Amino acid sequence: MARLPRVSPIGVPQHIIQRGNNHQVCFASEQDFAAYAGWLKDYSSKFEVAIHAWVFMTNHVHLLCTPLNHNAISQMMQGLGRQYVRYFNHSYKRTGTLWEGRYKSCLVQEEEYLLQLYRYIEHNPVRAKMVEDPADYAWSSYQINGLGKESSLCTPHSLYISLGKDEDDRQCAYRDLFKHHVDNKLITNIRDSVNRGMAIGSEQFKREIELLTGRRMQPKKRGRPLGWKKDEV
């Protein structure tokens, strides 16, 4: 079956997941994480993608970003993926694929879900019981968004900027978002949306994306269509 083309409207944020093939390790050292971060910076700049949040786990990556140009995210992920696979295979004397097929993605409604995606992404190491506090994990954007660490990779989204009148206020308000864990129902919604390649947001947002792109952005309803009636025998 032919793959459907990506839906990637300019200016609409996306949540991206790239997994190692068969859940295999794709970052085996601090040097690996640093190499990936460096190339993510290079390719996001080259293809004009604003990176708002990220986490690099041992066998997968989460990104929250906004394309500023047509087909920018696909180009960025293709270039980054190939560059990193060459590096990884050379470093560990291996051959073959590293990633689990194409990356997965979903469009994100800004008003209701964007900051929730920030939290979901940066809470990954806590949910995986790798750390107790997101601030303790070096390979996520939390230290930038929540603690003010300088980064040339991170581009604050306008909703993040609206959290406060200055950097200290924004960081304080951002840390307050992490006082509670992400709701399990929301986690399921986020995972379902990205695995299906659907949009996450209100029904109106999904309809607007469908009209804009001509692609369905929510699962089909199960059961018989309305008005269906079984023929009498």
N, C-alpha and C positions, 0 to 999 in steps of 0.2 A: 504494500500500500504506500502510495506517495506521501511524503511528509507535507503537512500543511505549512505554508509560509508563516514566519513569525509575525505577530502583531506588536508593533513597537512605535506608537505615535510619539512624535517629538514633544517633549515637555511633560510626558506622563511618567511618573516614577514606576520602577519595576523592582520586584524582589526576585533575585536569581539564586539558584542552588546548582552547584557543580559538584558531583560526587565521584569518588574513586571507583573504578570498575570492581564490581563484586565487593564493595565496601573496603577495598584494600587501602592501605596507608599511602597517602600522596605527599605527606610532609613528615620526614623522618628526622629532621634536625632543625635547629634554629636558623641555620644557613638556608634551608629550603624555604622556610616561612619568609625570610628576608628577601630572597630572590623573587618569590612570587609577588610580594608587596611592591618591589621595585618595578617589575614588569607591568603590574596592574596600573601603577602610576604612569608609566610610559605610554601604554596602549589606551588608557582612558583619556589622556591628554591628546594623543594623536587623533583619536576618532571622536573626540568631543563628547565625553560622557562624564557627568558630575557624580562622584562617588560620595554618598552621604553616611553610610554605615557599612560595617563588614565584620565578619569573624572568620578566621582560618582555623578549622579543626583538623585533627590528624588525617581524616579521610574525606572531608568535604569542605566546601566554602559557601558562605552566604554573603550576598552583596545587596545593598539597597542603593539604587542609582537612577539617574534621569538622563535619557538621551537628548542631546542638543542638536543632533543632526540625523538625517535619514539613515536607517540601517546601522546606526552607530554601535549599539550594544552587540549585535551579531558580529560585526567586524572586530570589536574589542575582544570578545570572548574567543573568537577563532584565533586571532593573533596571539593572545595571551596563552591559550591552551597549548598551541603548537610549540611556542617558545619554551614553556615550562616542561612539556613532555621531553623535548630534546635535552634540556638540562638534566632532568631527573634520570632519564635513561643513561645518559653519559656518566652521571655521578655514581650510579649504583650498578653499572655494567649490566643493564637489562635491555630488552627490546620489547616492542609491541605497545599496545594501548595502555593508557593510564586512567583515562576518564570513562565514566559510565555513559557512553553515547552523548547525545546532545545535552547541553545544560537545560534545566527547567526554569520557567519564569512565569510570573503573573503580574498584571498591571495593578496598581495600587491607587485607591482613592485617597487623595491627600487629607481632606478635612477629618475623616473619621478613622483612618487606618494608618496613616504614615508614621506617626509617632509610636503606634502600637508595633509596627514592623521594626522600628529602631530597637524597642525593648525586646522583642522576640529574638532578633538577631544577636544582640549583645548579651542576652541571658543564656545563650547556648551552653557555654562552659559551666554555668551553674546547674542547669538542668542535667548536664552530663556528669555532674558531681566531680568535675575536675578542680573547681575552686568553689569557695563559699560566697565570694563577692566578685561581681564582674570586673571590678577595678584591679583584681589580682591576676587577670588574664592579659598577657602582653599583646596577643595577636588578634585583638578586636579594636573597634573604634571607640569603646567606652572611655578609655583614658583621655581621648581627645574631646568627645562630646560632653563627658561628665566631669572631667578633672582639668581640662584646659591644656593638655599636652599639645605641643605644636606639631602640625602635620601638613605637608604639602599635598598629600593624597586626598584628604577630606575636604569636601565642599559642603558647608552647612546649607540645608534646605531652608527656604523662607519660613516654614512653620517652626523649625528649630530656632531660627533667629527671633521669631515673635514670642518666644518663651520669656524674654526679659529685655530690659532696656540696655544692658551691657553684658559683657562676657561673664562676669561673676553671677549676675542674676540668672542668666540663661543656664549656666552650669548647675546652679543650685536647684532651679526648677526642674532641670533634666534629671538630676539625682533623685528628686522626689518621685519621679515616675517609676523608679525602681524599688520603691519601698514595698511594693507588692508584686508577686510573681504574675506572669501572664496567665489569664484565665484558660482553663483546659478547653473550653468550648471554642475560644478564639484560636488557640493553638491548632485545634483540629480544622478549623475554617481556613487558617493560613496554609496548612499543609495540603489540604484538599485542593485549594485554589492553585497552588504552584505546581502540584503534581498533574493536574488536569490542564494547566496552561490557561486557566480562566482568570477573570478579574476578581479582585477582592474589594468590596465596597457596597454601597446601597444599590437597590434595584434600579433606581434612576441612573446612577453612574454606569451600571452595566448596560442599560439600554442605550445610553449615549455612546458608549464605546462600540456597541454593536452597530449603531447607525453610522458611526464614523468609519468603521473598518469593514463592515459587512460580515463579521465573524461572530459566532455565538460565544457569549462570555459567561454562560451559566449552564449547568447540566440540564439535560432534557428531563422533564417530569416523567416519573414512572407510571405505568398503568395504561389503560385504554384512553384514547383521545376523547374529549368531551363530545357527546352526541353519538358515540358508538353504541350500537345495539346488536346483540347477537341475532343472526337470522334464525327465524323459527324453522324447526325441522318438520 
